[in-house]
Amino acid sequence: MIYFVGAGPGAKDLITVRGMRVLSEADCIIYAGSLVNPALLGYASSNCVIHDSASMTLEGVIAVMMDNEQAGLTTARLHTGDPSLYGAIQEQIEILSNQGIAFEVIPGVSAFSGAAAALGVEYTLPGISQSLILTRMAGRTPVPEKESIPALAHHQSSMAIFLSAGMLSNLSAELIEGGYSPDTPAAIVYKATWPDQKIVRTSIAALEDAAASANISRTAIILVGDFLGGEFERSYLYNPSFSHGYRQGSDSDQ
C-alpha cells in the first residue's frame, strides 16, 4: 500500500492522528525534504528506510514505491501541508492506478490554515469577505490566463498566495492592477507554525520592502485582503435576535 500523507504546515504535532500512525507503521518514508519539517521523521520506526525526495525525480520516487510493493512493504509518501494543494500527487496517483497499486490519501493541515492561526484571523468575515482564493503567481510553471492574479484580484475576496515569495514586486503590481488598493492589508507568513516562524504585517504596495527587511525570499505564504484590517460585522449565527433550528431569537424580525 502507498499512503500519501499530509505533513501539515510545519509543527510536528499538527499532523493528523492517522498520518502519525501511518508514519509509525511504514516500512519506507519518502518525504519532501526541502519543505517538510524533519522532526516528523521522529514518528518513524527505527528500521524504517527514509528517502529525501528533494533531489529525486518522479521516476525515481515511483521506482522506490514499485520496489517496496514487490517486497510487500508499506510506503508513506510525506508531502508538506495538504497533498491536494501543490502536492504534485496526481501524476504519482495516475501511475499507481495504471499499475493496479492500491493507495490512500491522508489529508493534512495546509499552510493557509497555519498562517491564519498564527495571525489569529478569520478569512470569512461577515460584511468583508465570504470567499477565499488559494492561488499562486505564474513562474516557471504557468497558470491559466483566467486564473492570473489580476483576474482573481478583481473579486476583492480574501486571498492566500502560495509559492510567490520571490516575486513580490510583480505580485503587488498585479494585485493593484486587478483592483486592490495599494493600502489593502497584507501579511507575509514565513514557515507558518515552524519554530522559526516569522510574521510580517504590511500592505500590498509594501510587500517587497517588508519581505526584504525581514530577510524573507522563500517558504512563505502571502495573505491579502480586508479580513486583515480588523473591521467586520457580527455574525447572525450567535446573535441573540437570530432564530434558527436550535434556538428562538429574542426578536426574530431583526
C-alpha positions as CSV (number, residue, x, y, z in Angstrom):
1,M,0.0,0.0,0.0
2,I,1.1,3.5,-0.8
3,Y,0.0,6.3,1.6
4,F,0.1,10.0,0.5
5,V,0.3,11.8,3.9
6,G,-0.2,15.4,4.5
7,A,2.6,16.5,6.9
8,G,0.8,19.7,7.9
9,P,2.2,23.2,7.8
10,G,5.3,22.6,9.8
11,A,4.8,22.0,13.5
12,K,5.4,18.3,14.4
13,D,2.1,18.0,16.3
14,L,0.0,19.4,13.5
15,I,0.0,16.2,11.5
16,T,-3.3,14.2,11.8
17,V,-3.5,11.2,14.1
18,R,-4.0,9.0,11.1
19,G,-0.9,10.4,9.4
20,M,1.2,9.9,12.5
21,R,0.0,6.3,12.7
22,V,0.9,5.6,9.1
23,L,4.4,7.1,9.6
24,S,5.0,5.0,12.7
25,E,4.0,1.8,10.8
26,A,5.6,2.5,7.4
27,D,8.5,0.4,6.2
28,C,9.6,3.3,4.0
29,I,9.0,7.0,4.1
30,I,9.7,9.3,1.0
31,Y,9.5,12.8,2.3
32,A,9.8,16.2,0.6
33,G,12.9,17.3,2.4
34,S,13.0,20.8,1.1
35,L,9.6,21.6,2.7
36,V,8.7,19.0,5.4
37,N,9.8,19.5,8.9
38,P,12.4,16.7,9.5
39,A,11.1,16.4,13.1
40,L,8.2,14.5,11.7
41,L,10.5,11.7,10.9
42,G,10.7,11.1,14.6
43,Y,7.4,9.2,14.3
44,A,9.1,6.6,12.1
45,S,10.2,3.2,13.4
46,S,13.9,2.5,13.9
47,N,14.0,0.2,11.0
48,C,12.1,2.4,8.5
49,V,14.0,3.3,5.3
50,I,13.8,7.0,4.6
51,H,14.3,8.8,1.3
52,D,14.6,12.6,0.8
53,S,12.8,13.3,-2.5
54,A,14.3,16.8,-2.8
55,S,16.9,15.5,-5.2
56,M,14.7,12.8,-6.8
57,T,12.7,12.8,-10.0
58,L,9.2,11.4,-10.3
59,E,10.6,8.3,-11.9
60,G,13.0,7.8,-9.0
61,V,10.1,8.2,-6.5
62,I,8.0,5.7,-8.4
63,A,10.8,3.2,-8.7
64,V,11.2,3.2,-4.8
65,M,7.4,2.7,-4.5
66,M,7.4,-0.2,-7.0
67,D,10.3,-1.9,-5.3
68,N,8.5,-1.7,-2.0
69,E,5.3,-3.0,-3.5
70,Q,7.1,-6.0,-4.9
71,A,8.7,-6.7,-1.5
72,G,5.3,-6.4,0.2
73,L,6.3,-3.2,2.1
74,T,4.2,-0.2,3.1
75,T,5.3,3.2,1.8
76,A,4.4,6.6,3.2
77,R,4.9,9.5,0.7
78,L,5.1,12.5,3.0
79,H,4.0,15.8,1.4
80,T,4.0,19.2,3.0
81,G,0.7,20.8,4.1
82,D,-2.2,19.0,2.4
83,P,-1.3,16.8,-0.5
84,S,-4.1,18.1,-2.6
85,L,-2.6,21.6,-2.8
86,Y,0.5,22.0,-4.9
87,G,1.5,18.5,-3.9
88,A,2.1,17.0,-7.4
89,I,0.3,13.9,-6.3
90,Q,-1.9,13.4,-9.3
91,E,1.0,12.3,-11.6
92,Q,2.0,9.7,-8.9
93,I,-1.6,8.5,-8.5
94,E,-2.1,8.1,-12.2
95,I,1.0,5.8,-12.5
96,L,0.0,3.8,-9.4
97,S,-3.6,3.4,-10.7
98,N,-2.4,2.2,-14.1
99,Q,-0.2,-0.4,-12.4
100,G,-3.1,-1.5,-10.2
101,I,-1.4,-0.5,-7.0
102,A,-3.5,0.5,-4.0
103,F,-3.1,3.9,-2.4
104,E,-4.7,6.2,0.1
105,V,-4.5,9.9,0.5
106,I,-4.5,11.3,4.1
107,P,-5.3,15.0,4.2
108,G,-3.2,17.5,6.2
109,V,-3.4,21.0,7.6
110,S,-2.5,23.4,4.8
111,A,-0.1,26.4,5.2
112,F,-3.1,28.8,4.6
113,S,-4.7,27.4,7.7
114,G,-1.5,27.5,9.7
115,A,-0.9,31.1,8.6
116,A,-4.3,32.3,9.6
117,A,-3.9,30.6,13.0
118,A,-0.6,32.2,13.5
119,L,-2.1,35.6,12.8
120,G,-5.3,35.0,14.8
121,V,-7.5,35.9,11.9
122,E,-10.6,34.5,10.0
123,Y,-10.7,34.6,6.2
124,T,-14.5,34.7,6.0
125,L,-15.8,37.7,7.9
126,P,-19.5,39.0,7.6
127,G,-19.6,42.2,5.6
128,I,-16.0,41.8,4.5
129,S,-15.4,38.6,2.6
130,Q,-17.2,35.3,2.3
131,S,-14.7,33.7,-0.1
132,L,-11.1,32.6,0.0
133,I,-9.0,32.2,-3.1
134,L,-6.0,29.9,-3.0
135,T,-3.6,30.6,-5.8
136,R,0.0,31.3,-6.9
137,M,1.9,33.6,-9.2
138,A,2.9,32.4,-12.7
139,G,6.5,31.5,-12.8
140,R,8.4,28.7,-14.5
141,T,5.1,26.8,-14.0
142,P,2.4,28.9,-15.9
143,V,-1.1,29.4,-14.7
144,P,-4.2,29.8,-17.0
145,E,-4.9,33.4,-18.0
146,K,-8.3,33.3,-16.5
147,E,-6.6,32.5,-13.1
148,S,-4.0,35.2,-13.3
149,I,-3.5,37.4,-10.2
150,P,-5.2,40.4,-11.8
151,A,-8.2,38.3,-12.8
152,L,-8.6,36.8,-9.4
153,A,-7.9,40.1,-7.6
154,H,-10.9,41.5,-9.4
155,H,-13.2,39.6,-6.9
156,Q,-11.7,41.6,-3.9
157,S,-12.1,38.5,-1.8
158,S,-9.6,37.1,0.8
159,M,-6.5,35.6,-0.9
160,A,-3.8,33.2,0.2
161,I,-1.0,33.2,-2.3
162,F,1.5,30.2,-2.4
163,L,4.9,29.8,-4.0
164,S,5.3,33.5,-4.8
165,A,7.6,35.0,-2.0
166,G,10.4,35.6,-4.5
167,M,8.2,37.6,-6.9
168,L,6.6,40.2,-4.6
169,S,7.2,43.3,-6.7
170,N,5.3,41.7,-9.6
171,L,2.7,40.3,-7.1
172,S,2.0,43.8,-5.8
173,A,1.7,45.3,-9.2
174,E,-0.7,42.5,-10.4
175,L,-2.9,42.8,-7.3
176,I,-3.2,46.5,-7.8
177,E,-3.9,46.0,-11.5
178,G,-6.7,43.7,-10.5
179,G,-8.4,46.3,-8.4
180,Y,-7.0,46.1,-4.8
181,S,-6.0,49.5,-3.5
182,P,-2.2,49.8,-2.6
183,D,-3.0,50.2,1.1
184,T,-5.0,46.9,1.3
185,P,-3.8,45.0,4.3
186,A,-1.4,42.1,3.6
187,A,0.7,39.7,5.6
188,I,3.7,37.6,4.9
189,V,4.0,34.4,7.0
190,Y,7.3,32.6,6.7
191,K,7.3,28.9,7.6
192,A,4.0,29.0,9.4
193,T,3.9,27.0,12.7
194,W,7.6,26.1,12.4
195,P,9.9,27.1,15.4
196,D,11.5,29.8,13.3
197,Q,8.2,31.2,12.0
198,K,8.1,34.9,11.0
199,I,5.1,37.1,10.7
200,V,5.2,40.5,8.8
201,R,2.1,42.6,8.6
202,T,2.2,45.2,5.8
203,S,0.2,46.4,2.8
204,I,0.0,45.3,-0.8
205,A,2.2,48.2,-2.0
206,A,4.9,47.5,0.6
207,L,5.1,43.7,0.2
208,E,8.6,43.6,-1.5
209,D,10.2,46.0,1.0
210,A,8.6,44.3,4.0
211,A,9.9,40.9,2.9
212,A,13.4,42.3,2.2
213,S,13.5,43.9,5.7
214,A,12.6,40.6,7.3
215,N,15.1,38.7,5.0
216,I,12.3,36.6,3.6
217,S,12.6,35.3,0.0
218,R,11.0,31.9,0.0
219,T,9.0,29.4,2.1
220,A,6.3,32.0,2.8
221,I,2.6,32.4,2.1
222,I,1.2,35.8,1.3
223,L,-2.2,36.7,2.7
224,V,-4.2,39.6,1.2
225,G,-7.5,41.3,1.9
226,D,-9.6,43.4,4.2
227,F,-10.1,40.5,6.6
228,L,-6.7,41.6,7.9
229,G,-8.0,45.1,8.6
230,G,-9.8,44.4,11.9
231,E,-13.2,45.6,10.8
232,F,-16.2,43.2,10.4
233,E,-19.9,42.7,11.2
234,R,-21.2,40.5,13.9
235,S,-22.3,37.1,12.6
236,Y,-26.0,36.2,12.6
237,L,-25.5,32.7,13.9
238,Y,-24.8,33.7,17.5
239,N,-26.7,36.9,17.5
240,P,-29.5,36.9,20.3
241,S,-32.0,38.2,17.8
242,F,-31.4,35.5,15.2
243,S,-33.6,32.4,15.1
244,H,-32.6,29.1,13.7
245,G,-33.4,25.4,14.1
246,Y,-31.8,25.1,17.5
247,R,-32.7,28.5,19.1
248,Q,-35.5,31.0,19.1
249,G,-34.2,34.6,18.7
250,S,-35.3,37.3,21.1
251,D,-36.6,39.4,18.1
252,S,-36.9,37.3,15.0
253,D,-38.0,40.3,13.0
254,Q,-34.4,41.8,13.1
